Amino acid sequence: MLLLLFIHLLLISLLSFLNLMNMLLPYISYLFLFFLYYFSFL
């Protein structure tokens, strides 16, 4: 019973983490592209 609750909480936290990553993904990709351009001009 306790294990089931723990797994449920883990799934909820994983889903919220994925949702957060989905929100942050454009910014991360923009940063990555920015660094890529920056290092290509060096």
Secondary structure by P-SEA (a helix, b strand, c coil): caaaaaaaaaaaaaaaaaaaaaaaaaaaaaaaaaaaaaaaac
